[in-house]
Amino acid sequence: MDIFPISLKLQQQPCLIVGGGRIAYRKALLLQKAGAIISVVSPEIEAELLNIVEQTQGQYLKISFDTTLQLRSYRLVIAATDDAKTNQQVFEACEAENVLVNSVDDPPHCRFMVPAIVDRSPLVVSIATNGASPVLARQIRTQLEAAVPQGMGKLAEFSGKWRSRVKAKIANPDERRIFWEDLYASPLKEQVFNDHIAEADQLIEQALIEWQKPKGEVYLVGAGPGDPELLTLKALRLMQQADVIIYDRLVSQPIMDLCRRDAEKIYVGKARSNHAVPQEGINALLVKYAHEGKRVCRLKGGDPFIFGRGGEEIQELFEAGVAFQVVPGITAASGCSAYAGIPLTHRDYAQSVRFLTGHLKEGSPELPWHELVYENQTLVLYMGLVGLEKICEKLIAHGQRPNMPVALISKGTTPEQKVVVGTLADIASKVTEHQIHAPTLTIIGEVVRLREQLQWL
């Protein structure tokens, strides 16, 4: 994070604008809305800007900028002239006095940035790009203007009116947050939006009377194969409201960054022969936190019900009497194959597809080999990298032709995705040659040939 976003209270605070033209006027409008007392330094000034100075009881100094000005008397300074040299002088003078300074459209000479703003006062949303792309910030603001209802400001004001009473009734901050989240999901929001404040007051009064300590719940959420844009809307919502995130090795960092920032995060990742927390320990953690009244998000790479032990975990929750939800995710087979340009089925090449786990048991994969040797079928192997050579040997030994196409997709759907194509006869030798590492998905079948035409990433 290159800049630290803050919300600055400027009511009745003195602020200085250096410059008297149209740019200075636009900045003055924002400061006026924030309640600032605005002074301007400029040899000339537009009439509209002068009106703002007078309305806010500021001062107009009809002079050029002078480094002898008492800058420490201002909360912040904005350099809004069309002269780069003057703007630099303003910046250097403010830096010497430790005064916050912004030079319009001149990021190197800014100590703070003026963001694009969505105003639903007292709710204010700001978007900043550290000066890299103001146009992009404005485009995002336009999107948010459409997405954030006008009534959100009323809801924020209404919440502020009740905040102290809710805090007195519900002392625990985590429980209080759940109360507000449940309330915002109730009809109360629409009542406030439609100015039915008396009805909204009754709803929140009743909610406080009926309030009980929340029961814990577990969300078993599929995080998909890695690309955060492949998350479902429900997955994202539950990730944002969970008190505890219990996640595994296959959950990418960009996805973790989308979780609620202040949630407790517990890593239980599993690699081959290296389990940070054994499965029994994971099950116990889910039950423990749920019994403490926490909302727990069990975040798993791919889909929790496809080689993810999701069934085992919710069996444990059922037996412990813990409420749970299951949110499917895009499994690696569909996600990685799509990003590699390999359709799992195709009318001319494969009329069926099988998902298999390549885990070794006692040094050898245990698979129904005779059922797998079928020409118009696609095989997808999860966790099959270590046993790949033996798997290929077994398929050939049971009648599959050695030149059957095979694709290895490492870290699929992420910026580090790597795809290596070969055949049953030679694919194992390419693992070391191309430095392929887990997590890697293996696809076996004629559909692999289509990658040459269909790869798009």
C-alpha positions as CSV (number, residue, x, y, z in Angstrom):
1,M,0.0,0.0,0.0
2,D,1.7,3.1,-1.2
3,I,-0.6,5.6,0.5
4,F,-2.4,5.5,3.9
5,P,-6.1,6.5,3.5
6,I,-7.5,8.7,6.2
7,S,-10.7,10.7,6.7
8,L,-9.8,14.2,7.8
9,K,-12.3,16.3,9.9
10,L,-12.1,19.9,8.6
11,Q,-15.1,21.5,10.1
12,Q,-14.1,25.1,11.0
13,Q,-10.4,24.3,10.3
14,P,-8.3,26.8,8.4
15,C,-7.1,25.6,5.0
16,L,-5.1,27.5,2.3
17,I,-5.3,27.3,-1.5
18,V,-2.5,28.8,-3.5
19,G,-4.0,29.8,-6.8
20,G,-7.1,31.7,-7.9
21,G,-8.3,30.0,-11.0
22,R,-10.7,27.2,-12.1
23,I,-8.6,24.4,-10.6
24,A,-8.5,26.2,-7.3
25,Y,-12.2,26.8,-7.4
26,R,-12.9,23.0,-7.8
27,K,-10.8,22.2,-4.8
28,A,-12.4,24.9,-2.8
29,L,-15.8,23.4,-3.5
30,L,-14.7,20.1,-1.8
31,L,-13.2,21.9,1.2
32,Q,-16.3,24.0,1.6
33,K,-18.5,20.8,1.7
34,A,-16.2,19.5,4.4
35,G,-16.9,22.7,6.5
36,A,-13.4,24.2,6.2
37,I,-12.5,27.9,6.5
38,I,-10.8,28.6,3.2
39,S,-8.2,31.2,2.5
40,V,-6.6,31.9,-0.9
41,V,-3.3,33.3,-1.9
42,S,-3.2,34.6,-5.5
43,P,-2.6,37.9,-7.4
44,E,-5.9,37.3,-9.1
45,I,-9.1,35.4,-8.2
46,E,-12.2,34.2,-9.9
47,A,-15.4,35.7,-8.6
48,E,-16.9,32.3,-7.7
49,L,-13.8,31.4,-5.7
50,L,-13.9,34.7,-3.9
51,N,-17.5,34.0,-2.9
52,I,-16.5,30.7,-1.3
53,V,-13.7,32.4,0.6
54,E,-16.2,35.0,2.0
55,Q,-18.9,32.4,2.7
56,T,-16.5,30.3,4.8
57,Q,-15.1,33.4,6.5
58,G,-11.6,32.9,5.1
59,Q,-9.2,35.5,3.8
60,Y,-8.1,36.5,0.3
61,L,-4.5,37.5,0.2
62,K,-3.9,39.4,-3.1
63,I,-0.2,38.5,-3.4
64,S,2.0,35.9,-5.0
65,F,3.0,33.0,-2.8
66,D,5.7,33.9,-0.3
67,T,7.7,31.4,1.8
68,T,7.4,33.7,4.7
69,L,3.7,33.0,5.1
70,Q,2.7,31.4,8.4
71,L,1.9,28.0,7.0
72,R,1.6,26.3,10.4
73,S,-1.6,28.1,11.0
74,Y,-3.3,25.9,8.3
75,R,-4.4,22.3,8.6
76,L,-3.6,21.7,5.0
77,V,-2.4,23.5,1.9
78,I,-3.3,22.9,-1.8
79,A,-1.1,24.3,-4.6
80,A,-3.5,24.9,-7.5
81,T,-1.6,27.2,-9.8
82,D,-0.6,26.6,-13.4
83,D,3.0,27.3,-12.6
84,A,5.2,24.3,-11.7
85,K,7.8,26.4,-10.0
86,T,5.3,28.0,-7.7
87,N,3.8,24.6,-6.8
88,Q,7.2,23.2,-6.0
89,Q,7.9,26.2,-3.7
90,V,4.6,25.6,-1.9
91,F,5.5,22.0,-1.5
92,E,8.9,22.6,-0.1
93,A,7.7,25.3,2.3
94,C,5.0,23.0,3.6
95,E,7.4,20.1,4.0
96,A,9.7,22.3,6.1
97,E,6.8,23.2,8.4
98,N,5.3,19.6,8.5
99,V,2.1,20.9,7.0
100,L,0.0,18.5,4.8
101,V,0.3,19.7,1.2
102,N,-1.2,18.7,-2.2
103,S,0.0,19.9,-5.6
104,V,-2.8,19.4,-8.1
105,D,-1.8,16.9,-10.9
106,D,1.8,16.8,-9.5
107,P,2.2,13.5,-7.4
108,P,5.9,14.0,-6.6
109,H,5.0,17.2,-4.8
110,C,2.1,15.8,-2.7
111,R,2.1,14.7,0.9
112,F,-1.6,13.8,0.6
113,M,-3.9,13.0,-2.4
114,V,-7.4,14.3,-3.0
115,P,-9.4,11.2,-3.9
116,A,-12.4,10.7,-6.1
117,I,-15.4,10.9,-3.8
118,V,-18.8,9.2,-3.5
119,D,-20.7,11.4,-1.1
120,R,-23.5,9.8,0.9
121,S,-22.8,11.9,4.0
122,P,-22.2,10.9,6.7
123,L,-21.1,7.9,4.5
124,V,-18.2,8.9,2.3
125,V,-16.4,6.6,-0.1
126,S,-13.0,7.7,-1.5
127,I,-11.0,6.2,-4.4
128,A,-7.3,7.0,-4.8
129,T,-4.6,5.7,-7.2
130,N,-1.6,7.6,-5.6
131,G,-1.7,9.9,-8.6
132,A,-1.1,7.1,-11.1
133,S,-4.5,7.3,-12.8
134,P,-7.0,10.0,-11.8
135,V,-9.2,9.1,-14.7
136,L,-9.4,5.4,-13.5
137,A,-10.4,6.6,-10.0
138,R,-13.2,8.7,-11.5
139,Q,-14.4,5.8,-13.6
140,I,-14.6,3.6,-10.4
141,R,-16.4,6.4,-8.7
142,T,-19.0,6.5,-11.4
143,Q,-19.5,2.7,-11.0
144,L,-19.9,3.2,-7.2
145,E,-22.3,6.1,-7.6
146,A,-24.7,3.6,-9.3
147,A,-24.0,0.8,-6.9
148,V,-24.3,2.7,-3.6
149,P,-28.0,3.8,-3.0
150,Q,-28.6,7.4,-2.0
151,G,-30.3,6.1,1.1
152,M,-27.1,4.8,2.5
153,G,-26.3,8.2,4.0
154,K,-29.7,8.1,5.8
155,L,-28.9,4.6,7.1
156,A,-25.5,5.7,8.4
157,E,-27.1,8.7,10.2
158,F,-29.8,6.5,11.6
159,S,-27.2,4.0,12.9
160,G,-25.3,6.8,14.6
161,K,-28.4,7.8,16.5
162,W,-28.8,4.3,17.9
163,R,-25.1,3.5,18.3
164,S,-24.7,4.3,22.0
165,R,-27.9,2.4,23.0
166,V,-26.8,-0.6,21.1
167,K,-23.3,-0.4,22.7
168,A,-24.9,-0.2,26.2
169,K,-27.0,-3.3,25.5
170,I,-24.4,-5.4,23.7
171,A,-20.9,-4.9,25.2
172,N,-19.0,-7.5,23.2
173,P,-17.8,-5.8,20.0
174,D,-17.9,-9.0,17.9
175,E,-21.5,-9.7,19.0
176,R,-22.4,-6.0,18.4
177,R,-21.1,-6.2,14.8
178,I,-23.2,-9.3,14.2
179,F,-26.3,-7.4,15.6
180,W,-25.7,-4.6,13.1
181,E,-25.1,-6.9,10.2
182,D,-28.3,-8.9,10.9
183,L,-30.2,-5.6,11.2
184,Y,-28.9,-4.3,7.9
185,A,-30.1,-7.5,6.3
186,S,-33.6,-7.0,7.7
187,P,-36.5,-4.8,6.5
188,L,-35.1,-1.9,8.6
189,K,-32.9,-0.7,5.7
190,E,-35.8,-0.2,3.4
191,Q,-37.8,1.6,6.1
192,V,-34.9,4.1,6.5
193,F,-34.5,4.5,2.8
194,N,-38.1,5.4,2.5
195,D,-38.0,7.8,5.4
196,H,-40.2,5.6,7.6
197,I,-38.1,6.4,10.7
198,A,-40.7,5.6,13.3
199,E,-41.1,2.1,11.9
200,A,-37.3,1.7,11.8
201,D,-37.1,2.8,15.4
202,Q,-39.6,0.2,16.3
203,L,-37.7,-2.5,14.5
204,I,-34.4,-1.8,16.2
205,E,-36.1,-1.5,19.6
206,Q,-37.6,-4.9,19.1
207,A,-34.3,-6.4,17.9
208,L,-32.6,-5.1,21.0
209,I,-35.3,-6.7,23.3
210,E,-35.1,-10.0,21.5
211,W,-31.2,-10.0,21.2
212,Q,-29.6,-13.2,22.3
213,K,-25.9,-14.3,22.2
214,P,-25.3,-15.5,18.6
215,K,-24.7,-19.2,18.0
216,G,-21.6,-20.2,16.1
217,E,-21.7,-21.3,12.5
218,V,-19.2,-22.7,10.0
219,Y,-19.1,-21.7,6.3
220,L,-17.4,-24.4,4.2
221,V,-16.3,-22.2,1.2
222,G,-14.7,-23.3,-2.0
223,A,-12.1,-20.6,-3.0
224,G,-11.6,-21.9,-6.5
225,P,-8.2,-22.7,-8.2
226,G,-6.5,-19.3,-7.5
227,D,-7.9,-16.4,-9.6
228,P,-9.8,-14.3,-7.1
229,E,-12.3,-13.2,-9.9
230,L,-13.5,-16.8,-9.9
231,L,-14.9,-16.6,-6.4
232,T,-18.7,-16.8,-6.2
233,L,-20.6,-13.8,-4.8
234,K,-21.7,-15.9,-1.8
235,A,-18.2,-17.0,-1.0
236,L,-17.0,-13.4,-1.0
237,R,-19.9,-12.3,1.3
238,L,-19.2,-15.0,3.8
239,M,-15.4,-14.4,3.7
240,Q,-16.1,-10.8,4.6
241,Q,-18.4,-11.5,7.6
242,A,-16.5,-14.4,9.2
243,D,-14.8,-13.9,12.6
244,V,-12.3,-16.7,11.9
245,I,-10.7,-17.8,8.6
246,I,-9.3,-21.3,8.6
247,Y,-7.5,-21.8,5.3
248,D,-5.3,-24.3,3.5
249,R,-2.2,-24.2,1.3
250,L,-4.1,-23.9,-2.0
251,V,-5.8,-20.6,-1.2
252,S,-3.9,-17.9,-3.0
253,Q,-2.8,-14.7,-1.3
254,P,-5.0,-12.4,-3.5
255,I,-8.0,-14.4,-2.2
256,M,-6.8,-14.1,1.4
257,D,-6.6,-10.4,0.9
258,L,-10.4,-10.3,0.2
259,C,-11.2,-11.8,3.6
260,R,-12.3,-9.6,6.5
261,R,-9.2,-7.7,7.5
262,D,-9.6,-8.0,11.2
263,A,-10.7,-11.7,11.2
264,E,-8.5,-14.2,13.0
265,K,-6.6,-16.2,10.3
266,I,-5.4,-19.8,11.0
267,Y,-3.2,-21.6,8.5
268,V,-3.8,-25.4,8.4
269,G,-2.2,-26.0,5.0
270,K,-1.4,-29.4,3.8
271,A,1.5,-30.4,1.5
272,R,2.6,-33.9,0.8
273,S,3.9,-35.6,4.0
274,N,3.8,-32.2,5.7
275,H,0.5,-31.3,7.3
276,A,0.6,-28.1,9.3
277,V,-2.5,-29.3,11.2
278,P,-3.8,-32.9,10.8
279,Q,-7.4,-33.4,9.6
280,E,-8.6,-34.3,13.1
281,G,-7.1,-31.1,14.4
282,I,-8.9,-29.1,11.7
283,N,-12.2,-30.7,12.6
284,A,-11.6,-29.9,16.3
285,L,-10.8,-26.2,15.5
286,L,-14.0,-25.8,13.5
287,V,-16.1,-27.2,16.4
288,K,-14.1,-25.2,19.0
289,Y,-14.6,-21.8,17.4
290,A,-18.2,-22.4,16.5
291,H,-19.0,-23.4,20.1
292,E,-17.5,-20.1,21.2
293,G,-20.1,-18.3,19.1
294,K,-17.8,-17.4,16.2
295,R,-18.7,-17.4,12.5
296,V,-16.0,-19.6,11.0
297,C,-15.0,-19.6,7.3
298,R,-13.3,-22.9,6.4
299,L,-11.7,-21.7,3.1
300,K,-10.5,-24.5,0.8
301,G,-8.9,-24.4,-2.6
302,G,-11.1,-25.5,-5.4
303,D,-14.4,-27.1,-4.4
304,P,-14.7,-28.5,-0.9
305,F,-16.6,-31.6,-2.1
306,I,-14.1,-32.6,-4.8
307,F,-11.0,-34.2,-3.1
308,G,-11.3,-31.5,-0.4
309,R,-12.4,-33.6,2.6
310,G,-15.4,-31.3,2.9
311,G,-17.7,-34.2,3.6
312,E,-15.5,-35.3,6.5
313,E,-15.5,-31.9,8.1
314,I,-19.3,-31.3,7.9
315,Q,-19.9,-34.8,9.3
316,E,-17.9,-33.7,12.4
317,L,-19.9,-30.5,12.6
318,F,-23.2,-32.4,12.3
319,E,-22.2,-34.7,15.1
320,A,-21.2,-31.7,17.3
321,G,-24.5,-30.0,16.6
322,V,-22.9,-27.0,14.8
323,A,-24.8,-25.2,12.1
324,F,-23.0,-25.0,8.7
325,Q,-23.3,-23.9,5.1
326,V,-21.5,-25.2,2.1
327,V,-20.5,-22.9,-0.8
328,P,-19.2,-24.7,-3.8
329,G,-16.2,-23.4,-5.7
330,I,-14.8,-23.8,-9.1
331,T,-12.8,-27.0,-9.0
332,A,-9.3,-27.1,-10.4
333,A,-10.4,-29.4,-13.2
334,S,-12.8,-26.9,-14.8
335,G,-10.8,-23.8,-13.8
336,C,-7.3,-24.9,-14.9
337,S,-8.5,-26.6,-18.0
338,A,-10.4,-23.5,-19.1
339,Y,-7.5,-21.2,-18.5
340,A,-5.2,-23.6,-20.4
341,G,-7.5,-23.8,-23.4
342,I,-8.3,-27.5,-22.9
343,P,-12.1,-28.4,-23.0
344,L,-12.7,-31.5,-20.8
345,T,-15.4,-32.7,-23.2
346,H,-15.8,-32.3,-26.9
347,R,-18.2,-34.0,-29.3
348,D,-15.4,-35.3,-31.5
349,Y,-12.9,-36.3,-28.8
350,A,-14.4,-37.0,-25.4
351,Q,-17.9,-37.9,-24.3
352,S,-17.0,-38.5,-20.7
353,V,-14.6,-37.1,-18.1
354,R,-13.4,-38.7,-14.8
355,F,-11.9,-36.9,-11.8
356,L,-9.2,-39.0,-10.0
357,T,-6.8,-38.5,-7.2
358,G,-3.3,-39.5,-7.8
359,H,-2.3,-39.9,-4.2
360,L,0.0,-42.9,-3.6
361,K,-0.8,-45.6,-1.1
362,E,2.1,-47.7,0.0
363,G,4.2,-46.3,-2.9
364,S,1.7,-47.1,-5.6
365,P,-1.5,-45.4,-7.0
366,E,-4.7,-47.4,-6.5
367,L,-7.0,-46.8,-9.5
368,P,-9.5,-48.9,-11.5
369,W,-7.0,-49.1,-14.4
370,H,-9.3,-51.2,-16.8
371,E,-12.0,-48.6,-16.5
372,L,-9.6,-45.8,-17.4
373,V,-8.3,-47.1,-20.7
374,Y,-11.0,-45.7,-22.9
375,E,-10.3,-43.7,-26.1
376,N,-13.1,-41.1,-25.9
377,Q,-12.6,-40.2,-22.3
378,T,-10.8,-37.5,-20.5
379,L,-8.9,-38.2,-17.2
380,V,-8.2,-35.5,-14.7
381,L,-5.8,-36.3,-12.0
382,Y,-5.6,-34.2,-8.8
383,M,-2.4,-34.5,-6.7
384,G,-0.9,-36.8,-9.2
385,L,2.5,-35.1,-9.8
386,V,4.6,-37.4,-7.4
387,G,3.1,-40.6,-8.8
388,L,2.9,-39.4,-12.4
389,E,5.5,-41.8,-13.8
390,K,3.9,-44.9,-12.2
391,I,0.4,-43.7,-13.3
392,C,1.6,-43.4,-16.9
393,E,3.3,-46.8,-16.8
394,K,0.1,-48.4,-15.4
395,L,-2.1,-46.9,-18.1
396,I,0.2,-48.1,-20.8
397,A,0.5,-51.5,-19.2
398,H,-3.3,-51.8,-19.2
399,G,-3.6,-51.0,-22.9
400,Q,-3.6,-47.3,-23.3
401,R,-1.5,-46.1,-26.2
402,P,1.8,-44.4,-25.3
403,N,1.2,-41.4,-27.5
404,M,-2.0,-40.4,-25.7
405,P,-1.7,-36.6,-25.1
406,V,-1.1,-35.4,-21.6
407,A,-1.0,-31.8,-20.2
408,L,0.4,-30.6,-16.9
409,I,-1.1,-27.4,-15.6
410,S,0.9,-25.9,-12.7
411,K,-0.6,-23.1,-10.6
412,G,-3.5,-22.8,-12.9
413,T,-5.5,-19.6,-13.3
414,T,-2.8,-17.6,-11.5
415,P,-0.2,-15.3,-13.0
416,E,2.3,-18.1,-12.5
417,Q,0.4,-20.6,-14.6
418,K,2.6,-23.0,-16.5
419,V,1.4,-25.6,-19.0
420,V,3.5,-28.4,-20.3
421,V,2.2,-30.9,-23.0
422,G,3.5,-34.3,-23.8
423,T,2.4,-37.9,-24.0
424,L,2.0,-40.8,-21.6
425,A,5.4,-42.0,-22.8
426,D,7.4,-38.8,-22.1
427,I,5.4,-36.5,-19.8
428,A,7.1,-37.7,-16.6
429,S,10.5,-36.8,-17.9
430,K,9.3,-33.2,-18.6
431,V,8.5,-32.5,-14.9
432,T,12.1,-31.8,-14.0
433,E,13.0,-30.4,-17.3
434,H,10.3,-27.7,-17.1
435,Q,10.6,-27.3,-13.3
436,I,6.9,-28.2,-12.6
437,H,5.9,-28.0,-9.0
438,A,2.7,-28.6,-7.0
439,P,-0.1,-27.7,-7.2
440,T,-0.3,-29.3,-10.6
441,L,-3.3,-30.7,-12.4
442,T,-2.9,-33.6,-15.0
443,I,-5.2,-33.9,-17.9
444,I,-5.0,-37.1,-20.1
445,G,-6.9,-37.4,-23.3
446,E,-7.3,-36.4,-27.0
447,V,-8.8,-33.0,-25.9
448,V,-5.3,-31.9,-25.0
449,R,-4.6,-31.6,-28.7
450,L,-7.1,-28.7,-28.9
451,R,-4.9,-26.5,-26.7
452,E,-2.8,-25.4,-29.7
453,Q,-5.9,-23.8,-31.2
454,L,-7.8,-22.8,-28.1
455,Q,-5.2,-21.4,-25.7
456,W,-6.2,-17.8,-24.9
457,L,-4.4,-16.8,-21.7
